[in-house]
Amino acid sequence: MERIILWSLLIIGITLLFSSLRKPPIKNWIIIFSLSSYFSTFVGVLVVEEKMLEYPVRFLSNYFSSSLLYEYLLFPVVCIYFYQTTYGSRYLNMVLQCILYTTVLTIIEVFFERYTELIKYHTWTWIYTFISTFILMMFIRFLMQLINSKERYI
């Protein structure tokens, strides 16, 4: 059952990725995708190597101990959509939307932790997921805002 879920999430992730890249500025979407992949992988590897959680069933399990699907595809795609929906937003609206996106991701993770073998918490809890996801999404959002503001002056 877990393999079916993984393959379904892969198809959904690829579909959403191509859908998110359909409107300009594509350069921003690719930068967001790359930055969020980089930072989520960094955090994910630390958490897994510290044995705070594990992914018993995952893609390329012989080579990677973290979740490639989440760190390299699903989370970056969510970050693109978060940026797209907050592009012209004020700070409060941005924070509220980030809370919404983070809540949905956390609920999905808790569901997978309780009812599947895709993720198992050891010392990790859902609140760590919520906080780390929120901080990471806001950091990437502000980093993109900084990149775009510097680009205007060049």
Buried (B, 14 or more C-beta within 10 A) or exposed (E): EBEEBBEEBBEEBEEBBEEBBEEEEEEBBEBBBEBBBBBBBEBBBEBBEEEBBBBEBBBEEEEBBBBBBBBBBBBBBBBBBBBEBBBEEEEEEBBEBBBEBBEEBBEBBBEBBEEBBBBBBEEBBEEBBBEBBBBBBBEBBEBBBEBBEEEEEE
